[in-house]
Amino acid sequence: MKKIIEIKAAEGGMDSRLFVADLAEAYERFAMNFG
């Protein structure tokens, strides 16, 4: 079963984009480890 998670940067400029990138990477690693 596939799940889609949408994460978008909001206010905060570059800091917001960096946080979203880190969060997306963490979710991807979690999904790869725990399927």
Backbone as JSON, one array per atom type, in Angstrom:
{
  "sequence": "MKKIIEIKAAEGGMDSRLFVADLAEAYERFAMNFG",
  "N": [[0.84, -1.16, 0.0], [0.69, 2.13, -0.96], [1.56, 5.31, 0.29], [1.13, 8.82, 0.25], [2.83, 11.66, 1.16], [2.62, 15.04, 1.54], [4.68, 17.76, 1.79], [5.13, 21.1, 2.37], [6.97, 24.11, 2.06], [6.47, 27.06, 3.93], [5.89, 30.29, 5.19], [8.94, 31.91, 6.04], [11.08, 31.75, 4.45], [14.31, 30.81, 3.33], [15.06, 29.26, 5.54], [12.73, 27.86, 6.09], [12.51, 26.28, 3.79], [14.82, 24.71, 4.03], [14.22, 23.3, 6.38], [11.98, 21.81, 5.53], [13.19, 20.22, 3.57], [14.95, 18.69, 5.17], [13.07, 17.39, 6.79], [11.61, 15.91, 4.89], [13.63, 14.18, 4.03], [14.06, 12.75, 6.4], [11.57, 11.44, 6.7], [11.67, 9.87, 4.4], [13.87, 8.18, 4.92], [12.87, 6.86, 7.18], [10.69, 5.49, 6.05], [12.06, 3.79, 4.29], [13.45, 2.2, 6.09], [11.48, 1.04, 7.74], [9.45, 0.34, 6.1]],
  "CA": [[0.0, 0.0, 0.0], [1.47, 3.35, -1.04], [1.05, 6.52, 0.94], [1.74, 10.05, -0.24], [2.91, 12.73, 2.16], [2.99, 16.31, 0.9], [5.27, 18.71, 2.73], [5.4, 22.35, 1.66], [7.56, 25.22, 2.81], [5.56, 28.2, 4.04], [6.63, 31.5, 5.54], [10.21, 31.64, 6.69], [12.15, 31.84, 3.46], [15.26, 29.72, 3.14], [14.99, 28.38, 6.71], [11.57, 26.99, 5.91], [12.84, 25.3, 2.75], [15.79, 23.77, 4.59], [13.5, 22.43, 7.31], [11.17, 20.88, 4.74], [14.1, 19.25, 2.95], [15.39, 17.78, 6.23], [11.92, 16.59, 7.21], [11.34, 14.95, 3.81], [14.68, 13.16, 4.08], [13.81, 11.92, 7.57], [10.43, 10.57, 6.38], [12.11, 8.89, 3.4], [14.69, 7.19, 5.62], [11.97, 6.07, 8.02], [9.93, 4.59, 5.18], [12.97, 2.77, 3.77], [13.83, 1.29, 7.18], [10.34, 0.36, 8.35], [8.58, -0.02, 5.01]],
  "C": [[0.9, 1.24, 0.0], [0.77, 4.48, -0.31], [1.8, 7.71, 0.36], [1.69, 11.08, 0.88], [3.38, 13.98, 1.43], [3.48, 17.27, 1.97], [5.63, 19.96, 1.94], [6.03, 23.36, 2.6], [6.55, 26.37, 2.82], [6.39, 29.44, 4.33], [7.93, 31.11, 6.24], [11.38, 31.64, 5.73], [13.0, 30.59, 3.38], [15.24, 28.75, 4.32], [13.85, 27.39, 6.58], [11.86, 25.91, 4.87], [13.84, 24.26, 3.25], [15.13, 22.79, 5.55], [12.69, 21.39, 6.57], [12.05, 19.83, 4.08], [14.59, 18.23, 3.98], [14.26, 16.85, 6.66], [11.59, 15.53, 6.16], [12.37, 13.83, 3.81], [14.47, 12.21, 5.26], [12.65, 10.96, 7.31], [10.84, 9.49, 5.38], [12.96, 7.8, 4.05], [13.83, 6.28, 6.49], [11.22, 5.05, 7.18], [10.82, 3.47, 4.63], [13.32, 1.75, 4.85], [12.66, 0.46, 7.7], [9.23, 0.01, 7.37], [7.17, 0.31, 5.18]]
}
